[in-house]
Amino acid sequence: MTGTPRAALVAGEASGDLLGGLFLEGMRQRWPQLQSFGIGGEQMMRHGFEPWWPYEKLAVRGYAEVLRHYREIVGIRNRLRERLQQERPDVFIGVDAPDFNLGLEEDLRRGGIKTVHFVCPSIWAWRMNRVHKLQRACDHVLCIFPFEPELLAKHGVAATYVGHPLANVIPMDADRAAARRLLGVPMEGEVIALLPGSRASEIEAMTPRFLAAAALLQKSRPNAWFVLPAMPALQSRISQLARSGPSPRHLNIVTAQSHAALAACDVTLVASGTATLEAALFKRPMVISYHTHWVTYALMKPRHLQPWVGLPNILCGEFIVPELLQANAKPDLLCGALTEWLDSPDRMLSVQQRFRDLHQLLKRDTARLATDAIQQVLAS
């Protein structure tokens, strides 16, 4: 095709909205009059995106949690499919959310709409059988990790390594002092960022554990400060949880500002997910944790192909940061792991250098590489 494309996008959670916003920024640099619509949030709307549904409608995780929202999610996907088949966008771009997007992409591609999937599903970590769905669903996959295109090529899936958009946004050396001034925490002394997740189910499962761990740490480190960035829709619930259970004395609950919290902190306690990679790009030592419904955990654990769940550990190929999951996601163990970091400055410096090397690896001209690949898809 020639001229400006019309693009449909679907992001299914806060991290996808962030990636989608960065992606749309690059697309609009190439196509200033780009029309985009679908499912997304505030970050995507900043670049002219028209949301037909907010991403929060899809932001559930795990088998047990999805079952409770199954009918609503399926209804949204069916109505979205019908509308897209009528609108006929030039390209559909699924931003992560493979459980929702891949089936939709398969139907749209069968109907003659070009499909691109942004962020290769973690087939190298679990559910390798998804590669067959990628074959059917995607004209092209945009990969954020360098080893993925070769793996996909072995299965006949066209793919391009575009780097990770966050590696271009997050500075190599964050301004810690400026972040601390912004968040209102002391310029000197220890600051710990608490990142319990962005979904309502994660907040309920992880926030009490993280706050209890912080309360224990406060006893041994009375001058430490804790910063907890909260999505606006979940901030009141987080504040309620802080009032109703164990919580540290020095706690700042701030609206959004997760990047400021990571820039300001010395170490972070973070729920497994995209935030762990963000923490690595900020060069922050971390303790990764997660706890989910026992049914979800029992179904997922046998399908996992690697010993790690945290992205920094997966990308480095070893446990460079601790992972305390499920039965080990206990406040005393979390507190102990944070204490080990704070008491080991040489270890902190070593992991920061590993994260610097990782940042260099992921930093590419993502906007150009991604839009080049989309242009080739549109021209094919």
C-alpha positions in Angstrom: 0.0 0.0 0.0 1.0 3.7 -0.3 0.1 6.6 2.0 -0.8 6.5 5.7 -2.0 3.2 7.2 -4.9 2.7 9.5 -3.7 0.5 12.3 -5.7 -1.4 14.9 -3.9 -2.3 18.2 -4.8 -4.3 21.3 -2.9 -3.9 24.6 -4.2 -6.0 27.5 -2.6 -4.4 30.6 -0.6 -1.5 31.9 2.7 -2.8 30.6 1.2 -3.3 27.2 -0.3 0.2 27.2 3.2 1.5 28.0 4.8 -0.5 25.1 1.9 0.4 22.8 2.4 4.1 23.5 6.1 3.9 22.7 5.3 1.9 19.6 2.7 4.4 18.4 5.2 7.2 19.0 7.5 5.6 16.5 4.7 4.9 14.0 3.6 8.5 14.1 7.1 9.7 13.5 7.0 7.7 10.2 3.3 8.3 9.5 2.3 11.6 11.1 -1.4 11.2 10.0 -1.6 7.6 11.3 -5.1 6.5 12.4 -5.1 4.0 15.3 -7.8 2.4 17.3 -8.7 -0.7 19.3 -8.0 -1.5 23.0 -5.5 0.5 25.0 -5.1 3.2 27.6 -3.7 6.6 28.5 -0.2 6.0 27.2 -1.5 5.0 23.7 -4.1 7.8 23.7 -1.3 10.4 24.0 -0.4 9.4 20.4 -3.8 9.8 18.9 -5.1 6.3 19.7 -8.9 5.9 19.8 -9.8 3.3 22.5 -12.9 1.3 21.8 -12.4 -0.4 25.1 -10.0 0.4 28.0 -7.2 -2.2 28.5 -8.4 -2.7 32.1 -11.2 -4.9 30.7 -8.5 -7.5 29.8 -6.1 -7.0 32.7 -6.6 -10.3 34.5 -3.9 -13.0 34.9 -3.9 -16.7 35.6 -6.4 -19.5 34.9 -8.5 -19.1 38.0 -8.7 -15.3 37.6 -9.5 -15.5 33.9 -12.4 -17.9 34.5 -14.2 -15.3 36.6 -14.1 -12.8 33.7 -14.3 -15.3 30.9 -17.7 -14.4 29.5 -17.0 -10.6 29.4 -13.5 -11.1 27.8 -14.9 -13.4 25.1 -17.7 -11.0 24.5 -15.3 -8.1 23.9 -13.2 -10.2 21.6 -16.2 -11.2 19.5 -17.5 -7.7 19.2 -13.9 -6.4 18.4 -13.5 -9.0 15.7 -16.8 -8.1 14.1 -15.9 -4.4 14.2 -12.4 -4.9 12.7 -13.8 -7.1 10.0 -16.1 -4.2 9.1 -13.5 -1.4 9.5 -10.8 -3.3 7.6 -7.6 -1.7 9.0 -4.5 -2.0 6.9 -2.7 -3.8 9.8 -3.6 -5.3 13.2 -0.9 -5.1 15.8 -1.3 -7.3 18.9 0.7 -5.8 21.8 1.6 -8.8 23.9 -1.5 -10.3 25.6 -1.1 -13.5 23.5 -4.0 -15.4 25.1 -6.3 -12.7 23.8 -4.5 -11.5 20.7 -3.3 -14.6 18.9 -6.7 -16.1 18.3 -8.0 -12.7 17.2 -5.0 -12.3 14.8 -5.6 -15.8 13.4 -9.2 -14.9 12.5 -8.3 -11.5 11.1 -5.5 -12.9 9.0 -7.7 -15.6 7.6 -10.0 -12.7 6.6 -7.3 -10.9 4.7 -6.1 -8.4 7.3 -2.3 -8.1 7.8 -1.3 -9.1 11.3 1.8 -8.2 13.4 2.5 -9.4 16.9 4.7 -7.1 19.0 6.6 -9.0 21.7 7.2 -12.6 21.0 5.4 -14.8 23.5 7.8 -16.5 25.8 7.8 -19.8 24.0 11.5 -20.3 25.1 10.3 -20.2 28.7 7.0 -22.1 28.6 4.2 -23.2 26.3 6.4 -24.0 23.3 3.4 -25.2 21.4 2.3 -21.6 20.9 4.8 -21.4 18.0 2.3 -23.2 15.9 -0.4 -20.6 16.7 2.2 -17.9 15.7 2.6 -19.6 12.4 -1.1 -19.4 11.7 -1.8 -16.0 13.3 1.0 -13.6 12.4 2.4 -12.2 9.2 5.3 -10.9 11.2 6.6 -10.9 14.8 8.5 -8.0 16.3 10.9 -9.4 18.9 12.3 -7.5 21.9 15.0 -10.0 22.7 17.9 -10.8 20.3 17.7 -14.6 20.4 14.0 -14.8 19.4 14.1 -14.3 15.6 16.4 -17.3 15.0 14.2 -19.5 17.2 11.1 -18.4 15.3 12.8 -18.8 11.9 13.3 -22.5 12.6 9.5 -22.8 12.7 8.8 -20.7 9.6 7.7 -17.6 11.4 9.0 -14.3 10.0 10.4 -12.1 12.8 12.6 -9.0 13.4 14.6 -8.1 16.4 13.7 -4.5 17.2 15.2 -4.1 20.7 13.2 -3.2 23.7 11.5 0.2 23.5 12.1 0.8 27.2 15.8 0.6 26.7 15.6 3.8 24.7 13.4 5.6 27.2 15.1 4.6 30.4 18.4 6.5 30.8 21.6 4.5 31.2 22.3 6.5 34.4 19.1 7.7 36.1 19.1 10.9 38.2 18.5 9.5 41.6 18.6 12.9 43.4 16.0 14.3 41.1 13.7 11.3 41.5 14.0 11.5 45.3 13.1 15.2 45.3 10.1 14.4 43.1 8.8 11.7 45.4 9.5 13.6 48.6 11.9 11.1 50.2 15.2 11.9 52.0 18.2 12.6 49.7 20.4 10.5 52.0 19.7 7.1 53.4 18.1 3.9 52.0 15.0 3.9 49.8 13.2 0.7 48.8 10.7 0.7 46.0 7.7 -1.7 46.4 6.1 -2.7 43.1 3.3 -5.2 43.8 1.9 -5.2 40.3 -0.6 -3.4 38.1 -3.6 -5.7 38.1 -6.3 -5.7 40.8 -5.6 -9.4 41.5 -1.9 -8.8 41.9 -2.6 -5.9 44.3 -4.8 -8.1 46.5 -2.2 -11.0 46.5 1.1 -9.1 46.7 0.5 -5.7 48.5 -0.1 -7.1 52.0 3.0 -9.3 51.7 5.2 -6.5 50.4 4.0 -4.1 53.1 4.5 -6.7 55.8 8.0 -7.3 54.6 8.7 -3.6 54.6 7.3 -3.3 58.1 9.8 -6.0 59.3 12.6 -4.3 57.5 11.7 -0.9 59.1 12.4 -2.5 62.5 16.0 -3.2 61.7 16.4 -0.1 59.5 14.4 2.7 61.2 15.6 5.4 58.8 14.7 3.5 55.6 11.9 4.9 53.4 9.6 3.0 51.2 7.9 4.2 48.0 4.9 2.3 46.5 3.7 3.6 43.0 0.1 2.8 42.4 -2.1 2.9 39.3 -4.7 5.6 39.8 -7.6 3.2 39.8 -6.0 1.0 42.5 -4.5 3.7 44.7 -7.4 3.9 47.2 -7.4 0.1 47.6 -3.6 0.1 48.2 -4.0 2.8 50.8 -6.7 0.8 52.5 -4.5 -2.3 52.6 -1.7 -0.2 54.1 -4.0 1.1 56.9 -5.5 -2.3 57.7 -2.4 -4.5 58.0 1.3 -4.3 58.9 2.9 -1.4 57.1 6.2 0.5 57.4 6.2 3.9 59.2 8.0 5.7 56.4 5.8 4.9 53.4 5.0 7.1 50.4 2.1 5.8 48.2 2.4 7.8 45.0 0.2 7.9 41.9 1.9 6.1 39.0 5.6 7.3 39.0 7.0 3.7 38.9 10.0 4.9 36.9 10.7 7.7 39.4 10.4 5.1 42.2 13.0 2.9 40.5 15.3 5.8 39.8 15.1 6.9 43.5 15.5 3.5 45.2 18.5 1.5 46.3 16.7 -1.8 45.9 13.3 -2.9 44.9 10.8 -5.6 45.9 8.9 -6.3 42.6 6.2 -8.7 41.4 7.3 -10.9 38.5 6.5 -9.3 35.1 7.6 -6.5 32.9 8.5 -4.4 35.9 11.4 -6.7 36.6 13.0 -5.7 33.3 12.3 -2.0 34.0 14.1 -2.4 37.3 17.0 -4.0 35.5 17.2 -1.2 33.0 17.3 1.2 36.0 20.3 -0.9 37.3 18.5 -1.7 40.5 19.1 -4.8 42.6 15.8 -6.5 43.2 13.9 -9.3 44.9 11.3 -10.9 42.6 8.2 -12.4 44.1 4.8 -13.7 43.0 1.9 -15.5 44.5 -1.2 -16.6 42.6 -4.2 -18.9 43.0 -3.0 -22.4 43.8 -4.9 -23.8 40.8 -3.2 -21.3 38.4 0.2 -22.2 39.9 -0.4 -25.9 39.7 -1.3 -25.7 36.0 1.5 -23.3 35.1 4.5 -24.9 36.9 4.8 -28.1 34.9 4.8 -26.1 31.6 7.7 -23.9 32.6 10.8 -24.8 30.5 13.4 -22.8 32.5 14.3 -22.6 36.2 13.7 -18.8 36.2 10.6 -16.7 36.0 12.1 -13.2 36.3 13.1 -11.6 33.0 16.5 -10.4 34.3 17.4 -14.0 35.3 16.1 -15.5 32.1 18.1 -13.0 30.0 21.3 -13.5 32.0 20.8 -17.3 32.2 21.3 -17.5 35.9 19.8 -16.5 39.3 21.5 -13.1 39.5 18.6 -11.8 41.6 16.5 -13.9 44.1 13.0 -15.2 43.2 10.7 -15.9 46.1 7.5 -17.4 44.6 4.3 -18.9 45.9 5.0 -20.6 49.3 8.3 -18.7 49.6 6.5 -15.3 49.1 6.5 -14.7 52.8 7.2 -11.4 54.5 10.1 -12.7 56.6 11.8 -14.3 53.6 11.2 -11.2 51.5 12.6 -9.0 54.2 15.7 -11.2 54.5 16.4 -11.1 50.8 16.1 -7.3 50.8 18.4 -7.1 53.8 21.0 -9.3 52.1 21.2 -6.8 49.2 21.4 -3.7 51.5 24.2 -5.4 53.5 26.2 -6.3 50.4 27.4 -3.2 48.5 29.9 -5.1 46.4 27.2 -7.6 45.3 25.0 -4.6 44.4 27.7 -3.1 42.2 28.3 -6.4 40.5 24.7 -6.9 39.5 24.4 -3.2 38.4 27.2 -3.8 35.9 25.4 -6.9 34.6 22.3 -4.8 34.1 24.3 -2.1 32.3 25.5 -4.8 29.8 21.9 -6.0 29.4 20.7 -2.4 28.7 23.3 -2.0 25.9 22.1 -5.3 24.4 18.5 -4.2 24.3 19.0 -0.7 23.1 18.3 -0.4 19.4 16.6 2.1 17.0 13.3 0.4 17.8 11.0 2.9 16.0 12.9 2.6 12.7 13.3 -1.2 12.9 9.6 -1.8 13.8 8.2 0.6 11.2 10.5 -0.9 8.5 9.1 -4.3 9.3 5.5 -3.1 9.2 6.1 -1.3 5.9 7.4 -4.6 4.4 4.2 -6.4 5.7 2.0 -3.7 4.2 3.8 -4.0 0.9 3.6 -7.8 0.7 
